[in-house]
Amino acid sequence: MIRLLHIEFIKLWNNRASKILIISYFTLLTSIALFAAIKFDIGPIQFHLADQGIFNFPYIWHFNTFITAFFKLFLAIVIVSMMSNEYSNKTIKQNLIDGLSKKEFILSKFLTVISFSLISTLFVFVVSLILGLAYSDYNEISIILTDLEFLVAFFVKLTGFFSFCLFLGVLVKRSAFALGFLILWQVFEGIIRGVMRWKLFDGETTDAIMGFFPLQAMFNLIKEPFTRLGAVQSVVNQMGEELSLDYAIHWYEILIVLIWTAIFIYGSYAILKKRDL
């Protein structure tokens, strides 16, 4: 496995575009620390974003994993291009001639997906821990270790999404078309949601059904964190309303994404196995 992973990272690092995208991605992950520097001083009104509790433990695990998940498109481009380059440069055929089986070839790509997801998760963990220790009002160990399941959900979410991108790269062969298909699939899920909500079901039933679609299932893993903020809760309470939303990580949501991940990886192998290279 180490040999397969080593081969993939050599390919990626020797590709200038991939190298720039990877560096840009991890730079963006650290840029979340810039939130701490956001300040507004308008006369007597002083607003410091870090003082609003976004870096408090354990809320920071939820906030940072939700925000940084949006940067995953950078690595999605890398993964799709990775497969496109294999076809255009004929390296996939050369790898098979050199003795790599098709199963080993897909395994090497999946190991790359796992590596990207794991490194991203560790990166977010370290950045969040540093920011939390610097700005959080609560630094007790028991509080710091609360809600770490958001990191698990983040890892599963990235793995599922990158596996989908790998599947599209194998299926379509061209990176631009694969990324276009990814966007079209997002639009397709949106249309299906709209039709079901308009013609068939109520909002709760529609959300439950959409939770089985791949991209929506991945998004559902980490719910929006903004309504958890104390400032938002206070405003809602002053309006006489009450927010009772479920922000928890549920095992069945993780299971759905893991099943889709397995489908995408097996699908990639099945396509490659039948395709004449």
Secondary structure in CASP SS format (residue, H / E / C, confidence):
PFRMAT SS
TARGET T0000
AUTHOR 0000-0000-0000
METHOD secondary structure of the structure
MODEL  1
M C 1.00
I H 1.00
R H 1.00
L H 1.00
L H 1.00
H H 1.00
I H 1.00
E H 1.00
F H 1.00
I H 1.00
K H 1.00
L H 1.00
W H 1.00
N C 1.00
N C 1.00
R H 1.00
A H 1.00
S H 1.00
K H 1.00
I H 1.00
L H 1.00
I H 1.00
I H 1.00
S H 1.00
Y H 1.00
F H 1.00
T H 1.00
L H 1.00
L H 1.00
T H 1.00
S H 1.00
I H 1.00
A H 1.00
L H 1.00
F H 1.00
A H 1.00
A H 1.00
I C 1.00
K E 1.00
F E 1.00
D E 1.00
I E 1.00
G C 1.00
P C 1.00
I E 1.00
Q E 1.00
F E 1.00
H E 1.00
L H 1.00
A H 1.00
D H 1.00
Q H 1.00
G C 1.00
I C 1.00
F C 1.00
N C 1.00
F C 1.00
P C 1.00
Y H 1.00
I H 1.00
W H 1.00
H H 1.00
F H 1.00
N H 1.00
T H 1.00
F H 1.00
I H 1.00
T H 1.00
A H 1.00
F H 1.00
F H 1.00
K H 1.00
L H 1.00
F H 1.00
L H 1.00
A H 1.00
I H 1.00
V H 1.00
I H 1.00
V H 1.00
S H 1.00
M H 1.00
M H 1.00
S H 1.00
N H 1.00
E H 1.00
Y H 1.00
S H 1.00
N C 1.00
K C 1.00
T H 1.00
I H 1.00
K H 1.00
Q H 1.00
N H 1.00
L H 1.00
I H 1.00
D C 1.00
G C 1.00
L C 1.00
S C 1.00
K H 1.00
K H 1.00
E H 1.00
F H 1.00
I H 1.00
L H 1.00
S H 1.00
K H 1.00
F H 1.00
L H 1.00
T H 1.00
V H 1.00
I H 1.00
S H 1.00
F H 1.00
S H 1.00
L H 1.00
I H 1.00
S H 1.00
T H 1.00
L H 1.00
F H 1.00
V H 1.00
F H 1.00
V H 1.00
V H 1.00
S H 1.00
L H 1.00
I H 1.00
L H 1.00
G H 1.00
L H 1.00
A H 1.00
Y H 1.00
S C 1.00
D C 1.00
Y C 1.00
N C 1.00
E C 1.00
I H 1.00
S H 1.00
I H 1.00
I H 1.00
L C 1.00
T C 1.00
D C 1.00
L C 1.00
E H 1.00
F H 1.00
L H 1.00
V H 1.00
A H 1.00
F H 1.00
F H 1.00
V H 1.00
K H 1.00
L H 1.00
T H 1.00
G H 1.00
F H 1.00
F H 1.00
S H 1.00
F H 1.00
C H 1.00
L H 1.00
F H 1.00
L H 1.00
G H 1.00
V H 1.00
L H 1.00
V H 1.00
K C 1.00
R C 1.00
S H 1.00
A H 1.00
F H 1.00
A H 1.00
L H 1.00
G H 1.00
F H 1.00
L H 1.00
I H 1.00
L H 1.00
W H 1.00
Q H 1.00
V H 1.00
F H 1.00
E H 1.00
G H 1.00
I H 1.00
I H 1.00
R H 1.00
G H 1.00
V H 1.00
M H 1.00
R H 1.00
W H 1.00
K H 1.00
L H 1.00
F C 1.00
D C 1.00
G H 1.00
E H 1.00
T H 1.00
T H 1.00
D H 1.00
A H 1.00
I H 1.00
M H 1.00
G C 1.00
F C 1.00
F C 1.00
P H 1.00
L H 1.00
Q H 1.00
A H 1.00
M H 1.00
F H 1.00
N H 1.00
L C 1.00
I C 1.00
K C 1.00
E C 1.00
P C 1.00
F H 1.00
T H 1.00
R H 1.00
L C 1.00
G H 1.00
A H 1.00
V H 1.00
Q H 1.00
S H 1.00
V H 1.00
V H 1.00
N H 1.00
Q H 1.00
M C 1.00
G C 1.00
E C 1.00
E C 1.00
L C 1.00
S C 1.00
L C 1.00
D C 1.00
Y C 1.00
A C 1.00
I C 1.00
H C 1.00
W H 1.00
Y H 1.00
E H 1.00
I H 1.00
L H 1.00
I H 1.00
V H 1.00
L H 1.00
I H 1.00
W H 1.00
T H 1.00
A H 1.00
I H 1.00
F H 1.00
I H 1.00
Y H 1.00
G H 1.00
S H 1.00
Y H 1.00
A H 1.00
I H 1.00
L H 1.00
K H 1.00
K H 1.00
R C 1.00
D C 1.00
L C 1.00
END
